[in-house]
Amino acid sequence: MADKKGSAYGTPADDTSFRRSYNLDEYAQKAKEREATEKEEAKARYEAKLAGKKYYKPLTGDESLTRARRDVIDLEANVGKTMLVPAGAGQGKRGRGAGFYCSACDLTFKDNMQWVEHVNSMQHLRNIGETGEVKKASAEEVHQRITEVWERLQEQKKASTTTLKERLQLREEEEAKEREARRAKRQEELAKKKAEKEAQEKIKTEYGEDVRIEGEHDEDDMMAAMGITGFGTSKKRIMLKPSRLITTNSLQADRIIK
């Protein structure tokens, strides 16, 4: 009969060795570091408030320069939709609630004006890893940016077409551009081959027929490396008439020649 104080497997009933154990000293050190960081941040916030300034998260050195926004802010994406929010999310901006939510800053805004101002604010830029400073663009980068914007506008214009006639016209324009690109590519390849051929002819003209062009004698070199000197026979052929060939051995050939 099993012991009343033990289990069916022979181990004590109060044995908790199977549970996960934690290093108390390590977690105490982490808590101490977190408290020190929070204390320094609170002090910096207080000093900024006394100086009449707004507190921003200090830079770590891994931030990048602020760049132009590539995507368009869609303010009408959630119009007419039902959202499930936590029970206590209706008070203040902190946390996720009903409205425009910023995951980087953990803030919720009730109207689009506040949302746009927050997206362009220094607080948001610091939280997404940007310094807030803008790099001075060169003339080439400005032209490239204008080209990208123009192409994006054209794509949006194409996407808004609805009639069959407009779609067919756009398709014809795209096919014409593709044909022109293929034609330009073929002409470029032909010009490249022509230039290579002219260069080889120029080398032969300057140095004579003894010069070796790369790839010209590959077959002969391979046959020589394999020990093959030719596929002929020891017999000789002597032309007696233009339309007749007579095969003889070397002795008969010498007599005929004499």
ABEGO torsion letter per residue (X at the ends): XBBAABBAAGBBAABAAABBBBBAAAAAAAAAAAAAAAAAAAAAAAAAAAAGBBBBBBBAGABBBBBBBABBBBAAAABGBBBBBBAAAABEABEBBBEBBBAAAGBBBABAAAAAAAAABAAAAAAAGBAGBBBBBBAAAAAAAAAAAAAAAAAAAAAABABAAAAAAAAAAAAAAAAAAAAAAAAAAAAAAAAAAAAAAAAAAAAEAABBBBGAAAAAAAAAAAGBAEABBABBBBBABAABBBBBBAAAAAAAAX
